[in-house]
Structure formats: C-alpha cells, structure tokens
Amino acid sequence: MPITTPTKGKPSPGSLVVCAGTVTIPRVSGMGSGFNLFKEIFSMNSPWVATLQTHLDNHFSKNHSVSMPAYLSSIATKDELVGSVATVPVFNSQLDQTNRYEDAVRGAVKDAIKLGRPLYIQPLGIGVYGWKPEIAATLFLKVIQEEDPHDQLNITIPMFNASANSADLRFKEALHHMLTSDSVAAASADDVVRVVPDSSKIVDFDTYIQSLERIASRENRTLNTAARIVQSTLADAHKDNVKVIAGVVNLATLEPGYYLRFISLGGENFHLYGVEVTARRDVIVHENIAKSRFNNHADLPYRDQLNSLARQGKVYFRTALEPGGGLDVHADLASQYSKTGDVGRYQNQGLSSAVTVLPQPIVAAVAMESLPYATQLEKRFEQYSHAYKTFEERTQAIAALEKPVRYVAPGGRMSFETAIIGNDSLPDNYSNLLRSLKAEVQELTTRRTFYKPRVIAALVELQREVGMGNQHSSTGAYRTAINLLKTLNEAGIQYFNNPAITAQTFTETCRVAISKVKNELENDLGWGAMLANLLKSLVNAVTFGYTSGLFPPERTKSVEAAEKATLALNESVRPAQ
C-alpha cells in the first residue's frame, strides 16, 4: 500500500488505470457506469476498443461458454497512463466465485508491481453485479496483502458516490475498518473468516530498503533515500530494536522498541513519524506536524489509531526548525533510541523549536471515575444520545451504555455498579435512551431475520433479468432497469438500518419507483408481468413476512395486470407487526 480512497479522485501521473469490464453488455460502446472513466481517459478511436470487442464477441457468440478474461493487461495507453480491464462475474449466492473475483484484483496488483506504476483501480462489482461492498473490500485487501506484503505499491481506489449508505461508501468504510483493526478478513460469499496479520509488516531497515528497490518508482526511490539516512544514524547499542512498520498492525500489540513509519505522499513528497513502545499497549507517537493537522493524518490506514492515541495524550508533537527538516528530527530521535533505549521527552533544540507542545499525561479517565455515579451516567448519555445510521452503531451504543461504571459512594469508597434497566439510580433520560435503543435493535433484528432474505430473493430476480444483456433491445431501457435495481436496493438498505422507516414506507417507495418505469420497461423489454410479480414479492416480504400468499404471482404480461397489482398494493399494504 498505502491505500487511499478519494472521492472522485483522478489517476496520478504514470498510473496503471484499471476499470471494470462486463459480462452482460455485448458492445464496448454500451458499457456504462463502471467503464465511463476508462472511455473518458482513453480515446474510443484507439485500438483498445477492437481488442476488448474481440473478447466480448467471443464471450457472447458462444452463449457465454467462453469466460471473459478476469484481467486484460495494458490494452490502452495515453500520455503517461496505461489502461487495463478487470472483470468480475455477476454475484450468485449459489456459486463460490471468490477465486474469480480475486483473479481480477490480483491481475491488476501484479501488473502494477511489474510495471512499477501506482495502481488506480475502481471497486469491482458492487453495483448492479450484486457483490456486497463489505465482501468486495475484504477480497481487495486480501489480494493486496498477499501480492504486496511490504506495502510498497501506491494504490488509489476512487469513490464516485459518497452519499450515505451508497455502495461506494460501504466499501470505503469496510476497507478502512479492516485497515485499522488488528486483523484482516478473508471472505467467501457466505461468511467472513478472521486471519492473523502477516509478521512481515514489521521489518528491519535492510529488508525494508530491499523491498523498495524491487519496485522501481519515483516514490520508492524517495522513501529509499529517507530510510538510508535514518539507518546511517543508528548506534549499535539498541540498533536491533529500531525497525520499520511496513504494513498495517495494531500498535498496541507491538513489542518494546522504536518503530519508524514511512509513507509516500506522491512523487518526491513523503512523511515519516516514530512509534515508541515501552511495553505492550504503552505506545507513544513522535510527530513533527502541527496538532491542528493531526486529525486528518496522511497515513490513512493508521488515522483512527493515531487519533485515539492523541486523545489519550500519547502523541508528542515536535516542529522542525527548518522547512523540510522533519527527516532530520526523526533521524535524531531514532538515533537517540539506538543509543539509550529511550526517547520520551528528549528534544534536540538545534532541530526542533523550543515552543513545541509536549502533552502532559492524560488523567481524564481517572477524573471521570472519581465523579459521582449519576454524573458519570449523565456524561455517558450525552456521548451516546445522537442519531444512529446503522444497526451496528446501535448495538455498540447499547454495550457502552450498559458497561459497568465506577462511582464514589457517600463514604468515599470506590465500587462498581452496572447500568441496568429498572435500576432506580438511573436518570430517566438515560433509562429511556437505553430502552429506546434496545427496542430499535429488536425491531431491526426481526427485520433482518425474517424479512431481509425475502427482499433479497425478490431483488435477485430483477438482478437476473438486468444481467441478461443479450435480451436488452434498448440501451435507454437497460439504464432504466439498472437505476430501478439501485433504487430498490437503497430502499432496502434504509429499511434494514432505520426503524423509523416502516414497512408501508418501504413498499410505497418501491411502488412509486416501479410505477415510474413500468411503461418503458413493458414496451421495450416486455417486463409487465415481471414487474407486477416483483412488486407483489416485495410487499409479501415485509408484510408479516411469513407467507407468500398475500398477493399470488401474476402470469400475464399485460400492463393492465400491473396496474391492478399497483391498485391492490395501495389498498392492502400494512406495516410489519
């Protein structure tokens, strides 16, 4: 890595640009959202169009018996950019397709390493192809860690839709969560399996420098020079305990020692900082940037861990006296550790300014524990009384509200009590918040257990129809069908995360979305009966949830049948009990 996920970010100069291919559209000219950027960058009048069209013709002319290549390498060029195409299958829960997905990502990562170029790759398959963003992010990270164990490849994964609950945002959040946890996930289509991070993430300077030299790039040459400068300052006494963090780890699990983290900022720009570990979970970060910039730290995989340490007063800020003097400051700190086995509050006033703010040890936790029991609960209520967007946020809030609290008894002794519903000592607002959250979680649990599988089953039918590209007589109708699937999927996401969205609201949203496109899709694709049945399936899925007999499937293709189904829906939809 490092991995960045900018919103609508553009490829950096010299990048390998990888966009999503297709297994559903027979013509290059008809390839849509996942491929628009590729067509914008690389001219449609170039030879790459014929190359890609040949593969599509072969795939479609043989009734899909010939698979599209998972990765087509370097089919396009423009200025300093090189373009490739990665193709994943339409998701099918009945098949194990993870190897095929991984092959697409693996081809891109290995190609970028071979070419010595930064990798710019879009998320694959998380739109109409039906791959869950969380599974896609997991497979991305798994492949990247396997093929780039020392994290030397600069990877940009652009996000083109950062709106709440969008597939892009879910992909980004899942990726960032795994990057900042102490383990990473390897997923199949059905589950997520935890694995231990690679021990090669912590390396000595020689290993780190050798890994940089294996991939020739301007960024790696810059980091190589910086690493050699720091290495040259190390004394023998504690030299073996000074290492490089070359990947993502949980800083709290590191053995005692001093660790340097080098990150590329593109081109010849870079940043580094030190991590001093005096004992497991006793971590101090040594930085030379302003505290005001720390919340948006450039080392994205470690941003959450760094901000957590900053809140605990475990980040020591030093400011270099000279512009660009950060390398000298950190080389001096590493040298100090190699001589004495300790850095702490050491400061070389010839390199860093005397006005550097070094935080005092944080005692807020102790101060909080010394407060009266009720006061602690009030403060906790204030912290957790905001609106929650997801089921997971609600469950985490309940756990935090119910955890034991330490309080001061009238006699001055410290003891523990647990916040439990019905406890007379609980403030009313605290008790009501906890009750409300538990009721919401119970409601969402019921929806996810009984209703969600039925909604998914209904949408899979629509997804299957959308995926049959050879039956689409109209590009406009195909786009309309894709947008309908997206709208219904977003409605489902809202319903399964927000208890305020009732079953009636969900089904009304679905009814309106289907009604808007019914005529177009009936005329161009003959989908009248299919849409009527889809509407009924969605209503059945969330109305009581246990029966499929509320609205029997419609077998005629007439628009009249679809209109009757819509009328029945208006009269009969009731919220789930």
matplotlib code that plots the C-alpha trace (Angstrom):
import matplotlib.pyplot as plt

x = [0.0, -0.6, -4.2, -6.2, -9.9, -10.5, -13.9, -13.9, -10.1, -8.2, -5.2, -1.8, 0.7, 2.2, -0.6, -2.0, -5.7, -7.9, -11.7, -14.5, -15.2, -18.5, -20.1, -23.6, -23.1, -22.1, -20.7, -17.9, -20.0, -22.8, -20.6, -21.8, -21.1, -18.2, -16.4, -17.2, -13.9, -11.9, -13.6, -13.0, -9.3, -8.5, -9.9, -12.7, -10.8, -7.9, -7.0, -8.0, -11.7, -11.2, -9.2, -11.9, -14.7, -13.0, -13.1, -16.8, -17.7, -16.0, -17.9, -21.4, -21.2, -20.6, -23.5, -21.3, -19.4, -16.2, -15.5, -14.3, -10.7, -10.5, -7.8, -6.8, -3.4, -2.3, -4.7, -4.7, -2.2, -2.4, 0.4, 1.9, -1.2, -1.7, -5.2, -6.3, -9.7, -10.6, -13.8, -15.7, -18.8, -22.4, -22.7, -24.5, -25.0, -25.2, -21.6, -18.2, -17.0, -14.3, -11.4, -12.7, -13.1, -9.6, -8.1, -9.3, -7.8, -4.7, -4.0, -4.1, -1.9, 0.7, 0.7, 1.2, 4.2, 5.7, 5.3, 6.5, 3.4, 0.9, -2.3, -5.6, -8.5, -12.2, -14.2, -15.4, -18.9, -20.5, -23.3, -25.7, -23.4, -24.6, -21.4, -21.7, -19.4, -18.1, -17.1, -15.6, -13.5, -12.4, -11.3, -9.5, -7.5, -6.8, -5.2, -3.3, -1.7, -0.8, 0.8, 2.3, 3.3, 5.6, 3.1, 5.3, 2.6, 0.7, -3.0, -5.8, -9.4, -11.7, -15.2, -17.7, -20.7, -20.0, -23.7, -25.0, -25.4, -24.1, -22.2, -19.0, -19.3, -19.9, -16.9, -14.7, -15.9, -15.4, -11.9, -10.9, -12.3, -10.1, -7.0, -7.3, -8.1, -5.6, -6.6, -7.9, -10.7, -10.7, -14.2, -16.2, -19.6, -21.3, -19.1, -16.0, -13.1, -10.5, -6.8, -3.7, -1.8, 1.5, 4.5, 6.4, 4.6, 7.4, 10.9, 14.4, 15.9, 17.8, 14.7, 12.6, 15.2, 15.5, 11.7, 11.7, 14.4, 12.3, 9.7, 11.3, 9.3, 10.0, 8.1, 10.1, 13.4, 12.4, 11.5, 14.7, 16.8, 15.0, 15.3, 19.0, 19.5, 17.8, 19.6, 23.0, 22.4, 21.8, 24.2, 25.0, 23.7, 20.0, 20.1, 18.3, 15.3, 14.7, 12.5, 10.2, 6.4, 5.9, 2.2, -1.0, -0.8, -2.4, 0.1, -0.9, 0.4, 3.9, 6.9, 9.0, 11.2, 11.3, 9.5, 9.6, 6.7, 7.5, 4.6, 4.7, 2.6, 3.2, 6.3, 9.2, 7.0, 6.8, 6.2, 7.5, 6.9, 8.2, 6.4, 8.0, 6.7, 7.9, 5.7, 2.7, -0.1, 2.1, 2.6, 3.9, 3.9, 6.6, 5.4, 6.7, 3.4, 1.1, -1.5, -4.2, -3.4, -3.2, -7.0, -6.6, -3.3, -2.0, -1.4, -4.9, -4.6, -3.4, -5.5, -8.0, -5.3, -3.3, -6.3, -7.1, -3.6, -3.7, -6.9, -5.0, -2.1, 0.3, 1.4, 4.4, 4.5, 7.8, 8.1, 11.2, 13.1, 13.9, 11.3, 11.6, 13.5, 11.2, 13.6, 16.4, 14.2, 13.1, 16.6, 17.8, 15.0, 15.8, 19.5, 18.7, 16.7, 19.5, 22.0, 19.9, 16.9, 14.6, 13.2, 10.4, 10.6, 14.0, 14.4, 17.2, 16.7, 19.0, 16.5, 13.1, 11.6, 11.5, 7.8, 6.9, 3.9, 4.6, 1.4, 1.2, 0.0, -3.8, -5.7, -9.2, -10.1, -9.2, -11.1, -14.1, -14.1, -13.9, -17.2, -20.5, -22.3, -25.2, -22.9, -20.9, -24.2, -25.3, -22.0, -22.3, -25.8, -24.6, -22.0, -24.4, -27.6, -27.0, -28.8, -27.5, -27.3, -26.7, -27.7, -24.1, -23.9, -27.0, -25.6, -22.3, -24.1, -26.1, -22.9, -21.3, -24.4, -24.6, -21.0, -20.1, -19.3, -17.1, -18.6, -17.8, -20.0, -21.0, -18.3, -15.7, -15.0, -14.9, -17.2, -18.8, -22.4, -23.9, -26.4, -29.5, -33.0, -35.2, -32.4, -33.8, -30.5, -30.6, -31.6, -34.8, -33.2, -30.5, -33.0, -35.3, -32.4, -31.4, -34.9, -35.4, -32.1, -33.0, -36.4, -34.9, -32.3, -35.0, -37.1, -34.1, -33.1, -36.6, -36.5, -33.1, -34.0, -37.4, -37.8, -34.4, -33.9, -37.3, -36.4, -33.1, -34.7, -37.1, -34.4, -32.2, -34.9, -34.7, -30.9, -31.0, -33.2, -30.9, -27.9, -29.3, -27.7, -28.4, -32.2, -31.9, -33.3, -32.8, -29.8, -32.1, -34.3, -31.3, -30.1, -33.6, -33.6, -30.2, -31.5, -34.6, -32.5, -30.3, -33.4, -35.0, -31.7, -31.2, -34.8, -34.0, -30.8, -32.7, -35.5, -33.0, -31.0, -33.6, -36.5, -38.3, -38.8, -41.9, -42.9, -45.5, -43.0, -40.6, -43.3, -44.6, -41.1, -40.9, -44.4, -43.5, -40.2, -41.7, -44.7, -42.4, -40.6, -43.4, -44.5, -40.9, -39.8, -43.1, -42.8, -39.1, -38.4, -41.8, -41.4, -45.0, -45.7, -42.3, -42.6, -46.1, -44.7, -41.7, -44.0, -46.0, -42.9, -41.6, -44.9, -45.2, -41.6, -42.3, -46.0, -46.0, -43.0, -44.1, -46.3, -46.0, -49.8, -50.9, -50.5, -50.2, -47.7, -49.2, -48.6, -49.9, -47.7, -50.3, -49.9, -53.5, -52.3, -49.5, -52.0, -54.3, -51.3, -50.5, -54.1, -54.1, -50.9, -52.3, -55.3, -53.6, -50.1, -49.8, -46.6, -44.9, -46.0]
y = [0.0, 2.9, 2.8, 6.0, 6.2, 9.8, 11.0, 11.3, 11.2, 11.2, 8.9, 10.3, 10.7, 7.4, 5.3, 1.9, 2.7, -0.4, -0.1, -2.7, -4.9, -6.5, -9.9, -8.5, -5.9, -7.2, -3.9, -1.7, 1.4, 0.2, -0.3, 2.1, 3.4, 1.2, 2.0, 5.6, 6.9, 4.5, 5.8, 9.4, 8.8, 6.6, 7.6, 5.5, 5.8, 3.8, 0.1, -0.9, -0.8, -3.5, -5.6, -5.5, -6.0, -9.2, -10.7, -9.6, -11.1, -14.4, -14.4, -13.6, -15.6, -18.8, -18.3, -17.3, -20.6, -18.7, -16.6, -13.0, -12.8, -11.8, -9.3, -7.7, -6.1, -2.8, -2.7, 1.2, 4.0, 7.8, 10.1, 8.6, 6.5, 2.8, 1.2, -2.3, -4.0, -6.2, -8.3, -10.0, -12.2, -11.2, -12.3, -15.7, -16.9, -20.5, -20.4, -19.9, -17.0, -15.6, -17.0, -15.4, -12.1, -12.4, -13.2, -9.8, -7.8, -10.0, -9.3, -5.6, -5.6, -7.9, -5.9, -2.6, -4.1, -5.5, -2.1, -0.1, 2.1, 3.4, 1.5, 3.3, 0.7, 1.1, -1.0, -4.0, -5.5, -3.6, -2.0, -3.9, -7.0, -7.5, -8.0, -6.8, -3.9, -5.4, -8.7, -6.8, -4.7, -7.9, -9.6, -6.5, -6.2, -10.0, -10.0, -6.8, -8.1, -11.4, -9.8, -6.7, -7.9, -5.0, -2.4, -0.7, -0.2, 3.1, 2.2, 4.6, 3.3, 6.2, 6.7, 8.2, 8.2, 9.2, 9.6, 7.9, 4.1, 4.1, 1.0, 3.1, 4.5, 1.0, -0.3, 2.5, 2.1, -1.7, -1.2, 1.4, -0.7, -3.7, -1.5, -0.1, -3.3, -5.8, -8.4, -8.6, -10.6, -13.2, -13.8, -16.3, -15.4, -16.6, -15.7, -13.8, -15.6, -13.8, -14.3, -13.1, -10.3, -11.1, -10.8, -9.3, -6.0, -5.2, -5.4, -4.3, -1.5, -3.8, -5.7, -2.6, -1.0, -4.2, -4.3, -0.7, -1.5, -4.4, -1.9, 0.9, 4.1, 7.7, 7.3, 4.3, 5.9, 8.8, 6.5, 4.5, 7.6, 8.6, 5.2, 5.0, 8.4, 7.2, 3.9, 5.7, 7.5, 4.3, 3.3, -0.3, -0.4, -0.7, -0.8, -4.1, -2.7, 0.1, -1.3, -0.1, -0.5, -1.7, -2.7, -2.4, -3.7, -3.0, -0.7, -1.9, -5.4, -4.3, -5.5, -2.9, -0.9, 2.1, 1.9, 4.3, 4.6, 6.0, 7.0, 8.4, 11.5, 11.1, 11.9, 13.1, 14.1, 11.8, 11.8, 9.8, 9.5, 7.4, 5.0, 4.3, 1.2, 0.9, -2.1, -3.7, -1.3, 1.5, 3.4, 6.9, 8.5, 11.1, 13.6, 16.8, 18.2, 20.7, 19.3, 21.1, 18.9, 15.6, 14.7, 14.4, 12.5, 11.5, 7.9, 6.8, 3.1, 4.4, 7.5, 6.0, 4.5, 7.8, 9.9, 7.5, 7.9, 11.6, 11.7, 9.8, 12.3, 9.8, 11.8, 14.1, 17.0, 18.5, 21.2, 21.2, 24.5, 24.3, 23.7, 20.1, 19.3, 16.5, 13.9, 15.3, 15.4, 11.8, 10.5, 12.2, 10.6, 7.2, 7.7, 8.7, 5.5, 3.4, 4.9, 4.9, 2.7, 5.6, 8.8, 10.0, 13.8, 14.1, 17.1, 18.4, 22.2, 22.5, 20.7, 21.3, 24.6, 25.4, 26.1, 22.5, 21.4, 18.1, 16.9, 16.1, 12.6, 12.4, 11.8, 12.3, 8.7, 8.8, 12.1, 10.6, 7.6, 10.0, 11.6, 10.5, 7.6, 9.6, 12.3, 9.6, 8.3, 11.8, 12.3, 8.9, 9.8, 13.0, 11.0, 8.3, 10.2, 11.2, 9.6, 6.3, 5.4, 1.7, -1.4, -1.9, 1.6, 1.0, -2.3, -0.7, 2.1, -0.3, -2.1, 1.2, 2.3, -0.9, -1.4, -1.1, 2.3, 3.2, 5.6, 7.3, 6.1, 8.7, 7.3, 8.0, 4.3, 3.3, 0.5, -0.8, -0.8, -1.8, 0.3, -2.0, -1.1, -0.6, 0.5, 3.3, 5.2, 5.5, 9.0, 9.0, 10.2, 7.5, 4.8, 5.9, 6.1, 2.6, 1.3, 3.0, 1.7, -1.9, -1.6, -0.4, -3.1, -5.7, -4.3, -4.3, -7.8, -9.1, -7.3, -8.8, -12.3, -12.7, -10.0, -9.3, -12.8, -12.3, -8.8, -10.1, -13.0, -10.6, -8.3, -11.2, -11.9, -8.4, -8.5, -11.7, -10.0, -7.0, -9.3, -10.9, -8.3, -10.1, -9.5, -5.8, -4.1, -0.6, 1.0, 3.5, 0.8, -1.1, 2.1, 2.5, -1.1, -0.6, 2.6, 0.7, -2.0, 0.6, 2.5, -0.7, -1.8, 1.6, 1.4, -1.9, -0.6, 2.2, -0.2, -2.6, 0.1, 2.7, 1.6, 4.8, 3.6, 1.5, -1.4, 0.8, 3.5, 0.9, -0.7, 2.7, 3.7, 0.5, 1.1, 4.6, 3.5, 0.6, 2.7, 5.4, 2.9, 0.4, 1.6, 1.9, -1.5, -3.1, -1.6, -2.2, -5.3, -7.0, -6.8, -6.0, -9.3, -9.5, -6.0, -6.9, -10.0, -8.1, -5.6, -8.3, -10.2, -7.0, -6.5, -10.1, -9.9, -7.3, -7.7, -10.2, -11.8, -15.4, -16.0, -15.7, -15.9, -12.3, -11.5, -14.6, -14.1, -12.7, -14.7, -12.4, -9.8, -7.2, -3.7, -4.0, -6.7, -4.5, -1.7, -4.0, -5.1, -1.5, -0.8, -3.8, -2.6, 0.8, -0.8, -3.6, -2.7, -2.8, -2.3, -5.4, -6.2]
z = [0.0, 1.0, 0.0, -0.5, -1.3, -2.5, -3.6, -7.4, -7.3, -10.6, -11.5, -10.6, -13.4, -14.6, -13.1, -14.2, -14.6, -14.1, -14.7, -14.5, -17.5, -18.4, -18.8, -19.6, -22.3, -25.8, -27.2, -25.9, -26.8, -24.5, -21.4, -18.7, -15.2, -14.3, -17.6, -18.3, -16.8, -19.0, -22.1, -20.9, -20.5, -23.4, -26.8, -28.3, -31.6, -30.3, -31.0, -27.4, -28.5, -31.1, -28.6, -26.0, -28.5, -29.8, -26.3, -25.9, -29.3, -28.3, -25.0, -26.4, -29.7, -27.8, -25.4, -22.5, -22.6, -23.1, -20.0, -20.2, -19.1, -15.4, -16.3, -19.7, -19.3, -20.7, -23.6, -23.7, -23.4, -23.3, -22.3, -19.1, -18.3, -19.1, -19.1, -18.2, -17.7, -14.7, -15.0, -12.2, -12.5, -11.6, -8.0, -7.5, -3.9, -5.1, -6.5, -5.0, -7.2, -4.8, -6.8, -10.0, -8.2, -6.6, -10.0, -11.4, -8.5, -8.4, -12.1, -11.5, -8.4, -10.0, -13.2, -11.3, -9.4, -12.7, -14.4, -11.4, -11.6, -9.0, -9.2, -9.8, -9.6, -9.2, -6.8, -8.8, -9.0, -6.1, -8.2, -10.5, -10.4, -6.8, -4.8, -1.2, -0.7, 2.5, 0.8, -2.2, 0.2, 2.0, -1.2, -2.4, 0.9, 1.0, -2.5, -1.9, 1.3, -0.5, -3.5, -1.8, 1.7, 2.3, 1.2, -1.4, -4.0, -4.0, -4.6, -5.2, -5.1, -6.2, -4.7, -7.1, -4.8, -1.2, -0.3, 2.9, 2.6, -1.0, -2.2, -2.6, 1.0, 2.4, 0.5, 1.8, 5.5, 5.4, 3.9, 6.5, 9.3, 8.3, 7.7, 11.3, 13.1, 14.5, 12.0, 8.4, 6.9, 4.2, 2.9, 0.9, -0.5, 2.7, 5.6, 6.9, 8.4, 10.6, 9.9, 11.7, 10.0, 8.3, 10.6, 7.7, 8.4, 10.9, 9.2, 9.8, 7.7, 5.3, 4.5, 4.0, 1.7, -0.4, -0.8, -2.0, -4.6, -6.0, -7.4, -9.4, -8.9, -8.0, -4.8, -3.7, -4.6, -2.3, 0.6, 0.0, 0.4, 3.6, 5.1, 4.4, 6.0, 9.2, 9.2, 8.9, 12.3, 14.3, 17.1, 17.8, 21.4, 20.6, 16.8, 16.6, 18.4, 15.8, 13.0, 10.2, 10.1, 6.6, 6.8, 8.9, 12.5, 15.8, 17.5, 20.9, 20.1, 19.2, 21.3, 23.1, 20.7, 18.4, 15.0, 12.0, 9.6, 6.1, 3.8, 0.3, -0.4, -4.2, -6.3, -4.1, -1.2, 1.9, 5.6, 8.5, 12.2, 15.1, 17.4, 20.8, 22.7, 26.2, 26.9, 25.1, 25.0, 26.2, 23.0, 22.3, 18.8, 17.9, 15.3, 13.8, 12.3, 13.9, 16.3, 14.3, 11.2, 13.1, 12.9, 9.1, 9.2, 5.8, 7.0, 6.3, 7.5, 10.9, 11.2, 13.7, 15.9, 15.8, 16.7, 19.6, 20.9, 20.6, 22.7, 25.4, 25.3, 23.8, 20.8, 21.3, 18.8, 17.7, 15.0, 12.8, 12.9, 9.1, 6.3, 5.3, 8.4, 9.6, 8.3, 10.4, 13.5, 13.2, 12.3, 15.5, 17.6, 16.1, 16.9, 20.4, 21.0, 19.4, 21.9, 25.1, 24.5, 25.3, 23.6, 25.8, 26.1, 24.6, 22.4, 20.3, 20.4, 17.4, 15.2, 16.7, 18.1, 21.8, 21.6, 20.7, 22.7, 24.6, 26.2, 29.9, 30.8, 30.4, 33.7, 32.3, 32.8, 36.5, 36.9, 35.2, 37.6, 40.6, 39.6, 41.3, 39.7, 38.4, 36.9, 35.0, 33.6, 32.5, 30.7, 29.0, 28.0, 26.3, 24.4, 23.1, 22.6, 18.9, 15.9, 14.7, 11.0, 11.2, 13.2, 14.3, 15.8, 17.9, 19.3, 20.1, 21.9, 24.0, 25.0, 26.0, 28.0, 29.9, 30.7, 34.5, 35.8, 38.8, 41.3, 44.6, 47.4, 50.1, 52.4, 49.8, 48.8, 45.1, 44.0, 40.8, 39.6, 36.3, 34.4, 34.1, 33.0, 36.1, 38.4, 40.5, 40.4, 36.6, 35.4, 33.4, 30.2, 30.4, 31.1, 28.3, 25.8, 26.6, 26.3, 23.0, 21.6, 22.7, 21.1, 17.8, 17.8, 18.4, 15.6, 13.2, 14.3, 13.4, 10.0, 9.2, 10.4, 8.8, 6.1, 4.6, 3.0, 1.2, 0.0, -1.3, -3.1, -4.8, -6.0, -7.2, -9.8, -11.1, -11.0, -13.1, -15.7, -15.7, -16.2, -19.4, -21.6, -24.9, -24.3, -24.0, -27.1, -25.8, -24.1, -22.5, -21.1, -19.8, -17.9, -16.6, -15.3, -13.6, -11.9, -10.7, -9.2, -7.4, -6.1, -4.7, -3.2, -1.5, -0.2, 1.4, 3.0, 4.6, 5.8, 7.4, 9.2, 10.2, 12.4, 11.6, 8.0, 8.2, 6.0, 4.5, 3.7, 2.1, 0.0, -1.1, -2.2, -4.2, -5.7, -6.9, -8.3, -10.3, -11.5, -12.9, -15.2, -15.8, -19.2, -20.6, -19.4, -20.6, -24.1, -24.6, -22.6, -22.1, -18.3, -17.4, -15.6, -14.1, -12.6, -11.2, -9.6, -8.3, -6.6, -5.0, -3.8, -2.1, -0.4, 0.7, 2.0, 4.6, 5.3, 8.2, 6.4, 6.9, 3.9, 0.2, -0.3, 0.2, -3.5, -5.7, -8.7, -11.9, -15.1, -17.8, -19.4, -19.8, -18.4, -17.1, -14.7, -13.5, -12.9, -10.9, -8.8, -8.0, -7.0, -4.8, -3.2, -2.4, -0.7, 1.1, 2.2, 6.0, 8.1, 9.5, 13.1]

ax = plt.figure().add_subplot(projection="3d")
ax.plot(x, y, z, "-o")
ax.set_aspect("equal")
plt.show()
